[in-house]
Amino acid sequence: MACSVLGARRPRGTYLPALHSPLMLRRALRSLTTQVAAGVDQVFYSTALARSEGSRRRSAVERLDHEQRMKALALVRQEYGNPGYLTEPASFFPEPPAEEGRLTRVRSLDLGLEVSDLRWRSRFVPIGKGVAARYASHEENHIALARLYLRTHERRPAVVLIHGYLGGDFAIEERVMPVRWLLDQGLDVALFVLPFHGERRRRILSRPVFPSSDPRFTIEGFRQAVQDVRWLLRWLLARGAPAVGVLGMSLGGYTTSLLATVEPRLAFAVLLVPLACLADFAREGGRLVGTPEQQALQYEALKEVFRVVSPLGRPPVIPPDRVVILAGEGDRITPIAHAQCLASHFGASLETFPGGHLLQLGRGRALAPLARLLNQVTPP
């Protein structure tokens, strides 16, 4: 391991090429960076994402045994298993209805940049009868919002940024997302808030209820996310943006990849440390129960249930050269296999950096393909 080579006492008479070769030293430092980033991810997962035994006991869904889970998943599949939902995306992801937005000025930045918050009523209607009333009871989630960074005297291409799980706080997202870099590339920027995150959740300090241990709630959440992002995309185009793309991180990367199978007006899609498969995430997180054989059956059932909102379940509607995928070699929350799976599905190249999911060290160099792509969609 790199850390042991760099930190160990050198035995007499041995030769350490890592200390004399710049290439070997760079490799050692990259390996060390990956290990540190992976350690941070593991600590975060165990403290913030993993479900405790107490929380599992309180969850009606997670208390189910194997047989009960299989029966429940069969019912969900029956409810959302209409083949037309996959072959005719418009039947499952309808165009957002017309709705007026309301702009509130936040502050001014340099070079004529205005920062404003855009709010609009999300006219989303769940189709799952068993979950519709509970889903609609979250009044805060009925108002969609985004923070906009717009030039006041010109119309530029725009990019919508979609945060990850537990995100949606603008003060944090402005620092986590590459907002300034994208502005410098000649784009306007919109920070979109996912359903049940940020101001859209019932209690600001509570854990978001989407994604949920109830697959129906998760399915409806992605349907609403796609509808709300499409409304924002349409608003930006109507304002005069010549092109609009989307960049999503983690859960936002999953949403972005799903959008790239539904929305042909998308100018580009950037998937940053993306999640690719909800069933894989459940298996990796130890959410399945019973014997190995029973867990394998639950895994396959989950894949079928979530196929209707899987970016792998439909063909892309944008060209491969308009998709950029960035993955961290030390990512332990959405491991690099997720990005590889999406790269194969979209026919897109995969760029990696030595950091992880949270400590995205080296991300700047990995953005080079995105910079080249933006040159194609931004005016000189």
N, C-alpha and C positions, 0 to 999 in steps of 0.2 A: 504494500500500500504506500502511496506517496507520502503520507504523513509520517510513517515509520522510517522511510528512507531519509527524509529531510531532518527528522528529529533524532535519529539514532546516532550513537557514538561510532565513529568510523573505525573498524578493526584495522590493526596494523597490517600493512602489506596489501590491502585491497584497493580497488579502483572504483570510484563512484562516478559513472558517466553523467549522472543527473547534475553533478556539481560543475561539470566542465562543458557540457553540451547545451547551448541555448534551447535546442529543440527538446531535449529530454527535460530540461528545467520547466519549459512551458507546459509540457505534458504532465509533469508532476504537479504543478500549480493548478492546472485545469482539473486534475483528479481530486486534489485537495478541495478545490472550490465546490466540486460536485458533491463530495462527502459532507461538507459543512451544510450546503443547501438541503441535502437529503435529510440530515439530522434535524434541521429546523422544521421541515415538512412533517416529519414523524412526530415531533413534539406537538405541533399544532393539531395534527389529526387526532392524536390521543386525548388532547385537552378540549378541543373545540368541535370536532366533527364526529368522533366515535360516540356511540350511544352507550351510556352506562347501564348496568343491570337494572337500576331503579327506573330509569326512563323507559326501558324496554317493558318492564312490568306494568308501567302506567299506560303503555300504548296498546290499544285494543287489537291493532293489526299485528304487532310484533309478538303478542302473546299467543298467537295462533300456532298450532302444531303443524306438522307436514300435511296431513290430510285436510285440515281446515284451510290451509293456505292454497292447496291445489284446487279445492272447490271454489274458494273466493276468486282465484285468478281465472278459473274457467268462466265464472259469471262476468268478470270484467271483460274478458276476451269476447264473450257473446255480445256485450253491450257496445263495444267499440270495434267489433270485428267485421263491419261492413267492407267487402272487398273494394267498393268504390272509393272509400276513404284513401286508399293507396293509389289507385289508378286515376282518380280524378281529384287532385289536391284541393280544388276549389270547393268541393263538397264538404271538406273537413276544415279547411282554412279559408273561409270566405273573405272577400275584400272588406276592409273596415268601412262601416257606414260613415257618411259625411257628418262631421262634427266640428264646431268652431273651437279653436284653441285660444287660450288667454296668456299673453306675455306679461311678465313682471320683471322690470329691470333690476339687476343685482348690483352691477358696478361696471366701470369702464376700465379697459386695459390699454396698453400701448398700441400705437399705429391704428387707431380707429376701431379697435375691437370692443364690442359691447357684449357683456355677459348678462343673459336673461334666463329666467325660468319659464318654461312653456308647460302649461297644464291643459288637459282636455279630458272629457268624460269618456271612459272606455265603455263602449256599448257592447261589451262581450256578453254572449249568452252561452252558458254551458249546455252541452247536449246530453250529458249523462244524467239521467233522471234520479239516480240514487245519490248523487252528490251535488246537484244543482242548488238546492236550497242552502246547504251549508256553505258552499262556495260563494254564493251571492250575499251571504250575511256579513261578509267583511266589507263594510262600507268604505273604509279607507282605500281599499284596492280598486274602487270604481273610478278613481281619479288617477290617470296616467300622467307622468311628468318626465321632463328632460331639461337639463341645463345646457344652454346654447352659447357658443362662442362664435359670434358672427361679425363680419366686416359690415360697416354701416353703409358704405358707398360703392360696394361692388358685390357681384354675385359669383361665388367661388364654388368649386366642387366641395362636397361635404362628406364627413364620415360620422357614423353613429357608433358610439362606444357602448358595449354591454358588459357590465361588471360580472363578477363571480358570486357564488353563494356567500351570504352574510354581508355582501356589499350594498351599494346604493346610497351611501352617505357622500354627498358632493365634496365636502372638505377633504375626505380621504381619497375619493376616486380621482380628484384633480391631480393628486400626487402619485397615485399608483399607476394610472393609465398614462400613456405617452401623449398627453394633451398638447404640451408646448411643442414637442417635436412635430406633431401633425400640423399644428398651426404654422410652424416654420416651413413645412413642405408645401404650403399654399392652400390648405383646406380650411373650411369651417368645421367646427366640431360640435357634436351633440352627445352629452352624457345621458343615456337612457336608464331608467330605473325599472328593473324587472318586477313582475307582479309579486306582491307580498314582501317586498324589500324596501328599505329606506322609509320614506314617508308613507308608503303604501301598506305598511303592516299595522296591526291593531295596537301594539305596544312597541315603542321604538327600541327598547332594550330586549325584546323577546326574540326567540329564534324564529326565522321565517317559516311559515307553514307550507311553503313550496320551495323545492320538491318535498313530497310527503311520503310517509310509509304507506299511505293509501294510493295505489296506482292511479285511481280515477282522478284524484286531486292533482297529481303530477301531470297527467295527460291534459287536463283542462288548463293547467297553468301554462304549459307550452303553447297550447292553442291561443291563449290570451296574449302571451308574450309575442308570438308571431303577428297577431292582429294589431297590437299596439305599435310594434316597430314598423309595420307596413304603413300605419297611419302617419307616423313621424316621417318616414321616407317620402310619402306622398306630399306632406306639408313642405318639406325642404325643396322638393322638385317644383312645387307650385310657387314657392317663393322666388325661384329663379336659379337654383343650383343646377349646373349642367349635368352633374352626375352625383350619385350618392352611393357610398359603400358602407360596409359594416365591419367593425373589429370587435371581436368578443373574446373574453378571457374566462377560461375554466367553464363554469356553467354558462356564461355568456358565449363561450366558444361553441358549446353544444347548440345554443339557440341560433347562433350565426350560421352554423353548418346546416341546421334544419331550414333556416330561411333561404339558404342557397339552393334548396331543392323545391322551393315554392315560389319565390319572387324573382322573375326574370329581369325586372328593372334594376336589380342590384348591379352596380358597376364593378364591385370587387368584394371579396370576403376574406378576412384575415382571422385565423383561428390561433389564439395564443394559449398555450398549455391547455388544450381543449379536452373536455370530456367527450367520449364517443359513444359509449354504450352504458345505459343505466343498469342493465343486468350485470355487466362486468363490475361496475362500481359496487353493487350490492354484494357480489361474491367476494370481491377484494376486501370489503369492509366487514366481513363476517356476519352479514345479515341473514344468511340462509341457515336453516335448522335441520336437525336430524342426521341420518347417516350420510356418508358420501354419495350413495346412490340417490337418496331422497333430495339432497342438495342439488345434484345434477338435474333432477326433474324440475325442481323449482326454478333453477337457472333458465332452462329452456322455456318454461312457461312464462317467466318474466320477459324474455326476449320477444316472445310472441305478443304478449300484452302491450309492450312498449313499441312494437314495430310501427304502429300508426303515428308515433311522434319521433321515430328514429331517423336521423339524417342518412342512415344506411339503408332505409327502407324504400327510398325513392331515388331516381336518377337526378343528377345535378341539372340545374336550369341555367347555369352560367359556365363559360368555358374554363378549362383547367388552368389556363395561364392567368386567370383573374382570381385565383385562390392561392393564398399564402398561408402556410402552416408552420408555426414556431413551437418548439418543444424544449423543455429543460431536461438535460441528461440526468439530473438529480431529483427529478420530480417524483415524489412519493405519494401524491394525492391523486393526480391523474397521470399515471406513469406513461412513458413515451410510447408504449404500445397503443394507447388511444390515438395519439397523433398519427402513428404509422397506419392505423386502420383507416382513418379519415383521408390520409394522403393517397392510399390505394383507391378508395372509393371515388374521390374527386379527380384522380389522375394528376394530382398536384405534387410539386416538390416539397420536401420537408427540410426545414432549417433547424439546427439545434444550437443550444448555447449551454455552457457548463453549469449554470445555476439550476434552481428548482422551481417549484410552484410559487413559493412566496418570495424567496431571495432569487430574483431573476437576474443573477449576475451574468454579464456578457450578453444581455438581450440586445444592447445597442448595435453590435456587429451583426446579429442575426436579422436586424431590420433592413439590411441592405436590399434584399429582393423586393421588399415592400416599397422602398424608395424608388426603385426602378419601375415598379408597377404604377406608382403614383405619377411618374413622369408621363405616363400614357393617358392619364385621365385628368390631369391638371393643365391649364393653359400655360404657355411660356410666359 
